[in-house]
Amino acid sequence: MSKTLKNKCVQETQNALHSEALHCSVCQKVFLRKSDLMRHITNHIREKPYQCSECPNAFLNKSDLRKHIQVHTGEKPLQCSECLKDFANKSNLLRHRKIHTKEKRYQCSDCLKTYSEKYLLVSHIRIHTGEKP
């Protein structure tokens, strides 16, 4: 891909992110797709029958409760093969691995700062729009 075409793609992505960011009215979490926001909102209003015995958190299903309990037990069964850092779940390990690859695909069109995750860029953009101090 040529540098010009790549820059155009980055700019179009930035414009879409600025214009399409959606916020949860309950917790202000940011989403890029309406379907993701709608799925998230159901978590605020659905009954959560699986209560953590250690804290006030409750969950929709038993597997999420089991994952959460690792917060209290300190269990971290997964390990990064590069630096040997331990993680409680696969998603955190995968996010961490991007540190080693230095992969930063998302760039702010206002200040050119780059991020490895789209949600980090969306959160950063709120600084420029005045939504976040």
C-alpha positions in Angstrom: 0.0 0.0 0.0 1.4 3.4 -1.0 2.1 6.0 1.7 -0.5 8.3 0.3 -3.2 5.7 0.2 -2.2 4.6 3.8 -2.5 8.2 5.0 -5.9 8.6 3.3 -7.1 5.4 5.0 -5.9 6.6 8.4 -7.6 10.0 7.9 -10.9 8.4 6.9 -10.7 6.2 10.0 -10.1 9.2 12.1 -13.0 11.1 10.6 -15.3 8.1 11.2 -14.1 7.8 14.8 -14.6 11.5 15.5 -18.1 11.5 14.1 -19.4 8.0 15.1 -18.2 7.5 18.7 -21.2 6.4 20.8 -21.3 6.7 24.6 -23.1 4.6 27.1 -25.4 6.9 29.1 -24.9 4.9 32.3 -21.1 4.6 32.5 -19.8 6.7 29.6 -18.0 3.8 27.9 -17.3 4.6 24.2 -18.3 2.4 21.3 -17.8 2.6 17.6 -20.8 0.5 16.6 -24.4 0.9 17.7 -24.8 -2.9 18.0 -21.9 -3.0 20.5 -23.4 -0.2 22.5 -26.8 -1.9 22.6 -25.3 -5.2 23.7 -23.4 -3.3 26.4 -26.5 -1.5 27.7 -28.3 -4.8 28.3 -25.6 -5.6 30.8 -26.7 -2.6 32.9 -30.4 -3.6 32.9 -30.3 -7.5 32.9 -30.5 -9.5 36.0 -27.2 -10.8 37.2 -27.8 -13.9 39.2 -24.2 -14.9 39.9 -23.0 -12.8 42.8 -19.3 -12.6 43.9 -18.9 -13.6 47.5 -15.9 -11.2 47.9 -17.3 -8.0 46.5 -20.6 -6.4 45.2 -20.0 -7.5 41.6 -22.6 -9.7 39.9 -22.5 -11.5 36.6 -24.9 -12.8 33.9 -23.2 -16.2 33.7 -21.2 -18.5 35.9 -18.1 -18.5 33.6 -17.8 -14.7 34.0 -18.0 -15.1 37.8 -15.2 -17.7 37.7 -13.0 -15.4 35.6 -13.7 -12.5 38.0 -12.8 -14.6 41.1 -9.3 -14.6 39.8 -9.1 -10.9 40.8 -9.5 -11.9 44.4 -7.4 -15.1 44.3 -4.6 -13.5 42.3 -4.5 -16.5 40.0 -2.8 -15.7 36.7 -2.5 -19.0 34.7 -1.3 -17.4 31.4 2.2 -16.2 30.7 3.8 -14.0 28.0 6.5 -15.9 26.2 8.5 -12.8 25.6 8.8 -11.3 29.1 7.3 -14.0 31.3 4.6 -11.6 32.8 1.6 -13.5 34.1 -2.1 -12.8 33.1 -5.4 -13.8 34.5 -7.1 -14.1 31.1 -6.3 -14.5 27.4 -7.6 -11.1 26.3 -5.2 -9.3 28.6 -2.3 -11.4 27.4 -3.1 -10.7 23.7 -3.4 -7.0 24.4 -0.1 -7.1 26.3 1.7 -8.9 23.4 1.3 -5.8 21.2 3.8 -4.1 23.4 6.5 -6.4 22.2 5.5 -6.1 18.5 5.3 -2.3 18.9 2.1 -2.5 16.7 0.3 0.9 16.8 -2.3 1.0 14.0 -4.5 3.7 15.3 -3.4 7.4 14.9 -5.0 10.6 16.2 -5.6 13.0 13.4 -5.3 16.0 15.7 -1.9 15.3 17.4 -0.6 12.2 15.5 -0.3 10.2 18.7 -0.6 6.4 17.9 -2.2 3.6 19.8 -2.2 -0.2 19.6 -5.9 -0.5 20.5 -8.9 1.3 18.9 -10.6 1.9 22.3 -7.5 3.8 23.5 -7.7 6.1 20.5 -11.4 6.7 21.0 -10.7 7.5 24.6 -7.8 9.8 23.7 -10.0 11.7 21.1 -12.3 12.7 24.0 -9.4 15.0 25.2 -9.6 17.0 21.9 -13.4 17.2 22.0 -13.4 18.4 25.6 -15.3 15.4 26.9 -12.3 14.3 29.0 -9.9 16.3 31.0 
